[in-house]
Amino acid sequence: MKQQLSVAQRMGAARGFPHTADPLDPEQGMTQLAENEVRRAAEWESVLLIGDAETIGAARKWHEAVWNVELYARGLKDDPSGWTRAVQQVSRARDAFYVLARRDLDISGPPPPSGNWPRVWQQEDEPGDGTEPDTPPTRAPAA
């Protein structure tokens, strides 16, 4: 899912969506999306085999959230605020899946910190006194 999302975000950058960089020509991206979908479908079988119903349901929500971002990347949706909401939904869905997958795998301790998107450093700069350190260039989040 992360590879598909990365490609979709790069295609989104080429379409001018906010908070993304490293544009990828949509035509090239379509080929990569197709290749990544084949890989995702094969790896999905492992989740179906070992995941409980709740974890599988959360994984499906994550998949659907990524596929929604792909609709923007493919040019089938074009609202910049919808793009932002869609990618934020990916972050929430991924976080929910991680919690349940860790439970399924009997991993103790808290899940990894949320990858909420856009990241704080990607938000619009606040007016200040000019002494703030430079921020890194905006890049597509790893999600």
N, CA, C and O atoms as a DFTB+ gen file, in Angstrom:
572 C
 N C O
     1  1       0.830      -1.193       0.000
     2  2       0.000       0.000       0.000
     3  2       0.875       1.257       0.000
     4  3       0.547       2.262      -0.631
     5  1       1.973       1.175       0.709
     6  2       2.814       2.364       0.799
     7  2       3.417       2.719      -0.553
     8  3       3.548       3.899      -0.879
     9  1       3.783       1.721      -1.342
    10  2       4.320       2.013      -2.663
    11  2       3.251       2.635      -3.558
    12  3       3.523       3.590      -4.285
    13  1       2.042       2.094      -3.502
    14  2       0.953       2.656      -4.298
    15  2       0.686       4.093      -3.883
    16  3       0.495       4.966      -4.729
    17  1       0.674       4.334      -2.583
    18  2       0.417       5.681      -2.102
    19  2       1.514       6.640      -2.542
    20  3       1.233       7.764      -2.958
    21  1       2.749       6.201      -2.451
    22  2       3.858       7.067      -2.857
    23  2       3.741       7.453      -4.328
    24  3       3.921       8.617      -4.686
    25  1       3.445       6.490      -5.165
    26  2       3.284       6.784      -6.596
    27  2       2.110       7.734      -6.804
    28  3       2.220       8.703      -7.555
    29  1       0.991       7.460      -6.142
    30  2      -0.191       8.313      -6.290
    31  2       0.098       9.742      -5.825
    32  3      -0.343      10.701      -6.460
    33  1       0.830       9.886      -4.730
    34  2       1.157      11.224      -4.247
    35  2       2.070      11.955      -5.225
    36  3       1.912      13.157      -5.443
    37  1       3.013      11.245      -5.809
    38  2       3.895      11.873      -6.794
    39  2       3.111      12.278      -8.045
    40  3       3.372      13.327      -8.633
    41  1       2.159      11.450      -8.444
    42  2       1.292      11.818      -9.567
    43  2       0.449      13.039      -9.182
    44  3       0.214      13.927     -10.002
    45  1       0.001      13.069      -7.930
    46  2      -0.746      14.227      -7.444
    47  2       0.083      15.490      -7.491
    48  3      -0.432      16.566      -7.791
    49  1       1.363      15.365      -7.197
    50  2       2.259      16.527      -7.287
    51  2       2.299      17.035      -8.722
    52  3       2.299      18.244      -8.955
    53  1       2.333      16.126      -9.676
    54  2       2.343      16.534     -11.084
    55  2       1.036      17.227     -11.461
    56  3       1.004      18.038     -12.386
    57  1      -0.026      16.911     -10.750
    58  2      -1.329      17.534     -11.017
    59  2      -1.534      18.797     -10.172
    60  3      -2.577      19.444     -10.255
    61  1      -0.520      19.142      -9.355
    62  2      -0.564      20.395      -8.606
    63  2      -1.235      20.320      -7.245
    64  3      -1.571      21.356      -6.671
    65  1      -1.440      19.113      -6.712
    66  2      -2.067      19.020      -5.392
    67  2      -1.091      19.464      -4.309
    68  3       0.121      19.320      -4.467
    69  1      -1.620      20.009      -3.197
    70  2      -0.754      20.579      -2.153
    71  2      -0.003      19.525      -1.343
    72  3      -0.378      18.354      -1.285
    73  1       1.069      19.997      -0.728
    74  2       1.864      19.233       0.234
    75  2       2.557      18.022      -0.375
    76  3       2.861      17.066       0.338
    77  1       2.808      18.047      -1.668
    78  2       3.499      16.939      -2.311
    79  2       4.616      17.489      -3.171
    80  3       4.593      18.650      -3.579
    81  1       5.586      16.649      -3.440
    82  2       6.722      17.038      -4.278
    83  2       7.144      15.827      -5.100
    84  3       6.449      14.812      -5.132
    85  1       8.263      15.943      -5.748
    86  2       8.778      14.866      -6.589
    87  2       7.744      14.418      -7.607
    88  3       7.367      13.247      -7.637
    89  1       7.281      15.348      -8.446
    90  2       6.236      15.000      -9.410
    91  2       6.628      13.817     -10.288
    92  3       7.789      13.641     -10.656
    93  1       5.636      13.029     -10.601
    94  2       5.807      11.887     -11.487
    95  2       4.790      12.035     -12.606
    96  3       3.597      12.206     -12.357
    97  1       5.268      11.969     -13.830
    98  2       4.372      12.057     -14.977
    99  2       3.245      11.031     -14.808
   100  3       3.510       9.847     -14.605
   101  1       1.993      11.484     -14.891
   102  2       0.875      10.565     -14.676
   103  2       0.905       9.324     -15.567
   104  3       0.502       8.245     -15.135
   105  1       1.371       9.465     -16.792
   106  2       1.441       8.291     -17.677
   107  2       2.404       7.242     -17.120
   108  3       2.086       6.053     -17.093
   109  1       3.573       7.684     -16.678
   110  2       4.533       6.757     -16.063
   111  2       3.967       6.205     -14.759
   112  3       4.155       5.032     -14.437
   113  1       3.279       7.056     -14.020
   114  2       2.702       6.635     -12.751
   115  2       1.653       5.555     -12.926
   116  3       1.550       4.655     -12.092
   117  1       0.873       5.627     -13.992
   118  2      -0.150       4.610     -14.226
   119  2       0.470       3.223     -14.330
   120  3      -0.075       2.254     -13.801
   121  1       1.599       3.129     -15.007
   122  2       2.298       1.848     -15.130
   123  2       2.756       1.367     -13.758
   124  3       2.607       0.193     -13.420
   125  1       3.317       2.286     -12.972
   126  2       3.794       1.909     -11.641
   127  2       2.637       1.518     -10.724
   128  3       2.767       0.583      -9.934
   129  1       1.500       2.225     -10.819
   130  2       0.336       1.857     -10.009
   131  2      -0.106       0.431     -10.331
   132  3      -0.415      -0.350      -9.431
   133  1      -0.132       0.102     -11.611
   134  2      -0.549      -1.241     -12.016
   135  2       0.407      -2.300     -11.472
   136  3      -0.033      -3.335     -10.971
   137  1       1.708      -2.046     -11.569
   138  2       2.699      -2.998     -11.052
   139  2       2.568      -3.158      -9.545
   140  3       2.636      -4.271      -9.022
   141  1       2.378      -2.037      -8.849
   142  2       2.242      -2.097      -7.393
   143  2       0.952      -2.785      -6.983
   144  3       0.912      -3.443      -5.944
   145  1      -0.097      -2.648      -7.768
   146  2      -1.362      -3.322      -7.447
   147  2      -1.207      -4.835      -7.538
   148  3      -1.774      -5.562      -6.722
   149  1      -0.461      -5.311      -8.503
   150  2      -0.209      -6.751      -8.614
   151  2       0.523      -7.242      -7.367
   152  3       0.178      -8.284      -6.810
   153  1       1.512      -6.505      -6.938
   154  2       2.280      -6.866      -5.741
   155  2       1.381      -6.817      -4.497
   156  3       1.436      -7.712      -3.654
   157  1       0.552      -5.762      -4.386
   158  2      -0.345      -5.627      -3.243
   159  2      -1.309      -6.801      -3.168
   160  3      -1.533      -7.357      -2.093
   161  1      -1.870      -7.175      -4.292
   162  2      -2.840      -8.273      -4.312
   163  2      -2.200      -9.584      -3.860
   164  3      -2.823     -10.362      -3.138
   165  1      -0.974      -9.830      -4.276
   166  2      -0.284     -11.060      -3.867
   167  2       0.036     -11.043      -2.372
   168  3      -0.160     -12.043      -1.682
   169  1       0.521      -9.920      -1.881
   170  2       0.873      -9.818      -0.463
   171  2      -0.365      -9.793       0.430
   172  3      -0.291     -10.165       1.601
   173  1      -1.485      -9.364      -0.103
   174  2      -2.741      -9.309       0.630
   175  2      -3.139     -10.694       1.133
   176  3      -3.751     -10.818       2.195
   177  1      -2.797     -11.727       0.381
   178  2      -3.159     -13.088       0.766
   179  2      -2.583     -13.441       2.137
   180  3      -3.222     -14.166       2.899
   181  1      -1.407     -12.950       2.461
   182  2      -0.815     -13.213       3.779
   183  2      -1.648     -12.596       4.889
   184  3      -1.840     -13.208       5.939
   185  1      -2.142     -11.391       4.662
   186  2      -2.982     -10.738       5.667
   187  2      -4.276     -11.525       5.840
   188  3      -4.731     -11.738       6.964
   189  1      -4.864     -11.951       4.741
   190  2      -6.093     -12.739       4.819
   191  2      -5.876     -14.048       5.567
   192  3      -6.769     -14.527       6.266
   193  1      -4.686     -14.624       5.417
   194  2      -4.386     -15.900       6.049
   195  2      -4.214     -15.778       7.559
   196  3      -4.701     -16.627       8.305
   197  1      -3.531     -14.737       8.016
   198  2      -3.203     -14.676       9.443
   199  2      -3.969     -13.627      10.239
   200  3      -3.974     -13.673      11.469
   201  1      -4.610     -12.688       9.563
   202  2      -5.302     -11.610      10.277
   203  2      -6.673     -12.039      10.763
   204  3      -7.337     -12.869      10.142
   205  1      -7.090     -11.460      11.888
   206  2      -8.462     -11.718      12.317
   207  2      -9.398     -10.798      11.531
   208  3      -8.947      -9.914      10.803
   209  1     -10.691     -11.014      11.686
   210  2     -11.679     -10.282      10.892
   211  2     -11.567      -8.776      11.084
   212  3     -11.696      -8.023      10.119
   213  1     -11.330      -8.328      12.306
   214  2     -11.245      -6.887      12.576
   215  2     -10.019      -6.267      11.895
   216  3     -10.092      -5.168      11.347
   217  1      -8.904      -6.980      11.938
   218  2      -7.681      -6.490      11.301
   219  2      -7.849      -6.450       9.782
   220  3      -7.431      -5.492       9.133
   221  1      -8.454      -7.479       9.226
   222  2      -8.687      -7.521       7.787
   223  2      -9.615      -6.372       7.377
   224  3      -9.398      -5.736       6.346
   225  1     -10.643      -6.110       8.179
   226  2     -11.534      -4.992       7.893
   227  2     -10.804      -3.663       7.901
   228  3     -11.046      -2.810       7.047
   229  1      -9.898      -3.483       8.874
   230  2      -9.119      -2.238       8.941
   231  2      -8.182      -2.128       7.742
   232  3      -7.999      -1.043       7.191
   233  1      -7.592      -3.247       7.341
   234  2      -6.711      -3.237       6.167
   235  2      -7.497      -2.859       4.921
   236  3      -7.007      -2.107       4.078
   237  1      -8.706      -3.374       4.801
   238  2      -9.535      -3.026       3.638
   239  2      -9.857      -1.536       3.620
   240  3      -9.881      -0.922       2.553
   241  1     -10.104      -0.952       4.784
   242  2     -10.364       0.496       4.842
   243  2      -9.122       1.275       4.404
   244  3      -9.234       2.303       3.737
   245  1      -7.943       0.784       4.781
   246  2      -6.701       1.431       4.360
   247  2      -6.567       1.333       2.840
   248  3      -6.243       2.316       2.174
   249  1      -6.817       0.142       2.299
   250  2      -6.756      -0.033       0.846
   251  2      -7.695       0.947       0.153
   252  3      -7.298       1.633      -0.789
   253  1      -8.931       1.012       0.618
   254  2      -9.928       1.881      -0.009
   255  2      -9.516       3.349       0.070
   256  3      -9.746       4.114      -0.866
   257  1      -8.911       3.736       1.185
   258  2      -8.453       5.120       1.327
   259  2      -7.347       5.423       0.311
   260  3      -7.330       6.500      -0.285
   261  1      -6.432       4.480       0.117
   262  2      -5.368       4.679      -0.874
   263  2      -5.969       4.721      -2.278
   264  3      -5.581       5.554      -3.097
   265  1      -6.904       3.834      -2.551
   266  2      -7.530       3.835      -3.874
   267  2      -8.252       5.149      -4.138
   268  3      -8.302       5.607      -5.280
   269  1      -8.809       5.759      -3.100
   270  2      -9.452       7.054      -3.274
   271  2      -8.416       8.115      -3.670
   272  3      -8.686       8.941      -4.542
   273  1      -7.246       8.099      -3.046
   274  2      -6.175       9.024      -3.428
   275  2      -5.775       8.767      -4.886
   276  3      -5.469       9.700      -5.629
   277  1      -5.782       7.506      -5.277
   278  2      -5.441       7.178      -6.659
   279  2      -6.426       7.817      -7.650
   280  3      -6.039       8.173      -8.763
   281  1      -7.677       7.962      -7.254
   282  2      -8.646       8.617      -8.143
   283  2      -8.213      10.046      -8.460
   284  3      -8.373      10.514      -9.587
   285  1      -7.666      10.733      -7.467
   286  2      -7.136      12.082      -7.678
   287  2      -5.886      12.015      -8.572
   288  3      -5.728      12.810      -9.499
   289  1      -5.018      11.063      -8.277
   290  2      -3.782      10.923      -9.046
   291  2      -4.073      10.624     -10.512
   292  3      -3.345      11.075     -11.396
   293  1      -5.130       9.870     -10.769
   294  2      -5.498       9.498     -12.137
   295  2      -6.263      10.609     -12.858
   296  3      -6.550      10.492     -14.049
   297  1      -6.593      11.684     -12.141
   298  2      -7.315      12.794     -12.745
   299  2      -8.821      12.604     -12.753
   300  3      -9.526      13.342     -13.441
   301  1      -9.334      11.630     -12.005
   302  2     -10.773      11.382     -11.954
   303  2     -11.467      12.244     -10.906
   304  3     -12.687      12.404     -10.937
   305  1     -10.693      12.797      -9.985
   306  2     -11.164      13.779      -9.012
   307  2     -10.149      14.908      -9.035
   308  3      -8.970      14.675      -9.298
   309  1     -10.599      16.149      -8.757
   310  2      -9.648      17.255      -8.889
   311  2      -9.760      18.354      -7.842
   312  3      -9.193      19.431      -8.024
   313  1     -10.469      18.112      -6.763
   314  2     -10.646      19.133      -5.728
   315  2      -9.465      19.112      -4.751
   316  3      -9.275      18.113      -4.057
   317  1      -8.657      20.194      -4.675
   318  2      -7.501      20.198      -3.776
   319  2      -7.860      19.934      -2.311
   320  3      -7.118      19.235      -1.621
   321  1      -8.977      20.474      -1.820
   322  2      -9.332      20.214      -0.426
   323  2      -9.776      18.755      -0.257
   324  3      -9.545      18.158       0.795
   325  1     -10.403      18.185      -1.273
   326  2     -10.759      16.766      -1.227
   327  2      -9.517      15.901      -1.215
   328  3      -9.472      14.873      -0.538
   329  1      -8.498      16.320      -1.972
   330  2      -7.213      15.612      -1.981
   331  2      -6.629      15.566      -0.569
   332  3      -6.212      14.511      -0.089
   333  1      -6.608      16.720       0.082
   334  2      -6.049      16.784       1.435
   335  2      -6.833      15.884       2.379
   336  3      -6.236      15.138       3.155
   337  1      -8.145      15.939       2.326
   338  2      -8.965      15.067       3.180
   339  2      -8.710      13.589       2.870
   340  3      -8.654      12.760       3.778
   341  1      -8.559      13.269       1.594
   342  2      -8.337      11.882       1.203
   343  2      -7.020      11.356       1.763
   344  3      -6.960      10.231       2.259
   345  1      -5.973      12.161       1.685
   346  2      -4.679      11.690       2.188
   347  2      -4.684      11.650       3.720
   348  3      -4.029      10.797       4.319
   349  1      -5.415      12.562       4.350
   350  2      -5.547      12.490       5.808
   351  2      -6.268      11.207       6.199
   352  3      -5.922      10.589       7.205
   353  1      -7.261      10.798       5.421
   354  2      -7.981       9.558       5.693
   355  2      -7.044       8.361       5.572
   356  3      -7.158       7.409       6.344
   357  1      -6.126       8.396       4.619
   358  2      -5.142       7.318       4.487
   359  2      -4.354       7.190       5.784
   360  3      -4.143       6.082       6.276
   361  1      -3.915       8.322       6.341
   362  2      -3.143       8.290       7.589
   363  2      -3.951       7.663       8.711
   364  3      -3.442       6.819       9.450
   365  1      -5.206       8.069       8.845
   366  2      -6.052       7.519       9.912
   367  2      -6.290       6.022       9.712
   368  3      -6.234       5.245      10.665
   369  1      -6.553       5.628       8.477
   370  2      -6.823       4.212       8.199
   371  2      -5.577       3.362       8.436
   372  3      -5.671       2.259       8.974
   373  1      -4.420       3.867       8.039
   374  2      -3.170       3.132       8.270
   375  2      -2.911       2.979       9.765
   376  3      -2.552       1.898      10.231
   377  1      -3.095       4.070      10.517
   378  2      -2.876       4.009      11.965
   379  2      -3.799       2.975      12.606
   380  3      -3.360       2.207      13.462
   381  1      -5.073       2.944      12.204
   382  2      -6.027       1.981      12.766
   383  2      -5.598       0.554      12.429
   384  3      -5.689      -0.335      13.276
   385  1      -5.136       0.330      11.208
   386  2      -4.662      -0.995      10.827
   387  2      -3.456      -1.401      11.664
   388  3      -3.390      -2.534      12.141
   389  1      -2.509      -0.497      11.848
   390  2      -1.317      -0.820      12.633
   391  2      -1.679      -1.251      14.055
   392  3      -1.110      -2.210      14.576
   393  1      -2.607      -0.557      14.671
   394  2      -3.025      -0.912      16.032
   395  2      -3.547      -2.346      16.060
   396  3      -3.159      -3.137      16.920
   397  1      -4.421      -2.675      15.124
   398  2      -5.027      -4.006      15.119
   399  2      -4.035      -5.083      14.681
   400  3      -4.058      -6.189      15.220
   401  1      -3.178      -4.786      13.730
   402  2      -2.181      -5.760      13.293
   403  2      -1.210      -6.075      14.430
   404  3      -0.839      -7.232      14.626
   405  1      -0.800      -5.059      15.172
   406  2       0.099      -5.286      16.306
   407  2      -0.591      -6.153      17.368
   408  3       0.031      -7.030      17.968
   409  1      -1.866      -5.897      17.584
   410  2      -2.611      -6.724      18.530
   411  2      -2.651      -8.167      18.041
   412  3      -2.408      -9.094      18.814
   413  1      -2.954      -8.360      16.763
   414  2      -2.998      -9.698      16.171
   415  2      -1.663     -10.419      16.311
   416  3      -1.626     -11.624      16.563
   417  1      -0.589      -9.695      16.151
   418  2       0.748     -10.287      16.230
   419  2       1.271     -10.362      17.660
   420  3       2.402     -10.787      17.896
   421  1       0.440      -9.945      18.611
   422  2       0.774      -9.965      20.036
   423  2       2.023      -9.125      20.332
   424  3       2.889      -9.525      21.110
   425  1       2.090      -7.974      19.705
   426  2       3.191      -7.036      19.955
   427  2       2.729      -6.067      21.033
   428  3       1.729      -5.368      20.867
   429  1       3.463      -6.031      22.134
   430  2       3.072      -5.161      23.235
   431  2       3.602      -3.745      23.011
   432  3       4.448      -3.501      22.151
   433  1       3.083      -2.843      23.799
   434  2       3.520      -1.459      23.728
   435  2       2.667      -0.679      22.754
   436  3       1.867      -1.238      22.003
   437  1       2.857       0.617      22.787
   438  2       2.044       1.477      21.927
   439  2       2.442       1.315      20.460
   440  3       3.559       0.902      20.149
   441  1       1.517       1.646      19.574
   442  2       1.858       1.608      18.145
   443  2       2.817       2.745      17.812
   444  3       3.048       3.632      18.634
   445  1       3.374       2.712      16.602
   446  2       4.270       3.806      16.219
   447  2       3.510       5.130      16.212
   448  3       2.289       5.142      16.059
   449  1       4.213       6.226      16.375
   450  2       3.541       7.526      16.326
   451  2       2.793       7.687      15.012
   452  3       3.205       7.170      13.974
   453  1       1.706       8.401      15.077
   454  2       0.891       8.610      13.888
   455  2       1.675       9.349      12.825
   456  3       2.516      10.198      13.122
   457  1       1.387       9.015      11.601
   458  2       1.981       9.716      10.474
   459  2       0.992      10.706       9.898
   460  3       0.934      10.890       8.682
   461  1       0.204      11.354      10.766
   462  2      -0.815      12.279      10.278
   463  2      -0.248      13.181       9.203
   464  3       0.883      13.658       9.297
   465  1      -1.039      13.401       8.199
   466  2      -0.619      14.159       7.043
   467  2      -1.625      15.262       6.776
   468  3      -2.815      15.021       6.980
   469  1      -1.252      16.421       6.348
   470  2       0.139      16.831       6.166
   471  2       0.843      17.022       7.506
   472  3       0.229      17.368       8.515
   473  1       2.124      16.789       7.480
   474  2       2.937      16.915       8.688
   475  2       2.967      18.372       9.131
   476  3       2.710      19.277       8.337
   477  1       3.279      18.588      10.384
   478  2       3.305      19.942      10.927
   479  2       4.221      20.839      10.103
   480  3       3.873      21.986       9.823
   481  1       5.379      20.333       9.714
   482  2       6.326      21.173       8.978
   483  2       5.831      21.470       7.566
   484  3       6.396      22.326       6.884
   485  1       4.769      20.766       7.109
   486  2       4.226      21.035       5.785
   487  2       3.112      22.076       5.813
   488  3       2.651      22.525       4.764
   489  1       2.686      22.455       6.998
   490  2       1.616      23.436       7.114
   491  2       2.123      24.788       6.648
   492  3       3.326      25.042       6.598
   493  1       1.191      25.633       6.316
   494  2       1.562      26.973       5.870
   495  2       2.371      27.665       6.958
   496  3       2.045      27.575       8.142
   497  1       3.412      28.346       6.551
   498  2       4.279      29.034       7.511
   499  2       3.500      30.108       8.259
   500  3       2.673      30.820       7.689
   501  1       3.786      30.198       9.538
   502  2       3.204      31.248      10.374
   503  2       4.092      32.478      10.264
   504  3       5.316      32.363      10.217
   505  1       3.483      33.640      10.223
   506  2       4.328      34.840      10.221
   507  2       5.115      34.903      11.534
   508  3       4.571      34.655      12.610
   509  1       6.358      35.226      11.429
   510  2       7.184      35.287      12.637
   511  2       8.203      36.388      12.520
   512  3       8.072      37.306      11.711
   513  1       9.220      36.277      13.347
   514  2      10.232      37.324      13.370
   515  2      11.390      37.029      12.415
   516  3      12.379      37.761      12.379
   517  1      11.253      35.944      11.638
   518  2      12.297      35.631      10.671
   519  2      13.447      34.847      11.243
   520  3      14.420      34.590      10.535
   521  1      13.372      34.444      12.531
   522  2      14.475      33.709      13.132
   523  2      14.259      32.208      13.129
   524  3      15.114      31.458      13.601
   525  1      13.103      31.752      12.593
   526  2      12.846      30.320      12.570
   527  2      13.826      29.651      11.619
   528  3      14.200      30.233      10.601
   529  1      14.245      28.430      11.943
   530  2      15.143      27.719      11.020
   531  2      14.395      27.389       9.733
   532  3      13.169      27.287       9.707
   533  1      15.169      27.228       8.676
   534  2      14.563      26.835       7.408
   535  2      13.889      25.482       7.576
   536  3      14.364      24.628       8.324
   537  1      12.784      25.296       6.877
   538  2      12.108      24.010       6.891
   539  2      12.600      23.194       5.704
   540  3      12.986      23.753       4.677
   541  1      12.585      21.864       5.846
   542  2      13.017      21.043       4.716
   543  2      12.024      21.204       3.569
   544  3      10.880      21.604       3.783
   545  1      12.461      20.895       2.369
   546  2      11.528      21.010       1.236
   547  2      10.394      20.017       1.401
   548  3      10.580      18.932       1.952
   549  1       9.233      20.389       0.926
   550  2       8.066      19.528       1.019
   551  2       8.281      18.319       0.126
   552  3       8.617      18.438      -1.052
   553  1       8.076      17.155       0.720
   554  2       8.227      15.904      -0.029
   555  2       6.970      15.082       0.187
   556  3       6.225      15.301       1.142
   557  1       6.749      14.159      -0.688
   558  2       5.625      13.249      -0.510
   559  2       5.866      12.440       0.759
   560  3       6.940      11.861       0.925
   561  1       4.877      12.390       1.663
   562  2       5.075      11.652       2.897
   563  2       5.163      10.157       2.646
   564  3       4.578       9.630       1.699
   565  1       5.899       9.494       3.507
   566  2       6.026       8.047       3.396
   567  2       4.769       7.369       3.882
   568  3       4.571       6.178       3.643
   569  1       3.922       8.106       4.556
   570  2       2.634       7.654       5.084
   571  2       2.703       6.632       6.118
   572  3       1.669       6.191       6.620
